[in-house]
Amino acid sequence: MDFYSTAPNLTMRLASIDIGTNTILMLIADIQRDGSLNVVRDEHIIGRLGKGVDEHGIILKETFHRVLDILSQLKNIADSHGIKRISVCGTSALRDAKNRQEFIDFMKEKLALEIHVLSGKEEAELTYLGAVSEYLPGTDSGNYAVLDIGGGSTEIVIGSGARVTSSNSIDIGSVRLTERILKNNPPSDIALENAVQIVRYQLQNILPLSPITNIIGVAGTLTTLAALDLQIPKFDRNLINRHVLTIEAINKIFQELRPLTLEQLRSYPQIHPLRTDILLAGIIILREILMKVKLLKITVSDRGLRYGIVIKAAQTSFNDPP
């Protein structure tokens, strides 16, 4: 039986944690059998798991304890909402780190959390599922592309309705591009040009999309740009979600931010203080992708991988035999 169906509506409460290269996110949600979802808690904490991974190939020891504190905090929140089991997934930084098993064992010993490291394909498919979930059921025939600019990698996933038809995982993200090239704020013109060339090289095999494709952008670069475009003083999911960013608006924001120091960037209430150094890299990746796929606007979503994880867990649980 399909998850998005008219079966009797049972409800279960589930939780997921997305351990990203830059941000750690937790979703607690009540999910019904028809696929509808009610958010109970949605937590975002910048953990910088990937700090130094690109340069050294390992998760730094200081990061172990920083992330431990964050995961402990999130686990306590989940416990307070009656969650018995949390689906915890890691992405690009854990895929790349030589000491990932040591990190996984450490968190299991300290918190009894089982961390599953997603492949690029798994991450892409779950991110797509999470991003398009609010459009389903009812628009199953829609053509979607989901763009997730992470800290260590970027995913472009294409599908029809809830079904993924193709995906690309690109080995460049906002943290990785910053650590390699954009090490200073403001960056030099040469550094900016080098960053653009690196992104274009990574995108050389990406094909243009159909003009009727609905492209959805998730993660911090997109939600920050939406907040800046809307000029709202703090994060407001109701305003940011489904906000349409045009290439003109993205270019305008980029030109405004590129000559600024970190201190000046931190004066913007819409920019998280721990995102100031990587935001330009994220914008460069976004601009280059939109130009490459020949689309002039993108719809922002505050959903993404953590939503896909709980939806997949619900699918499995609802479809398990009694």
Order of alpha helices (4+ residues) and beta strands (2+ residues): beta-beta-beta-alpha-alpha-beta-alpha-alpha-beta-alpha-beta-beta-beta-alpha-alpha-beta-alpha-alpha-beta-alpha-alpha-alpha-beta-alpha
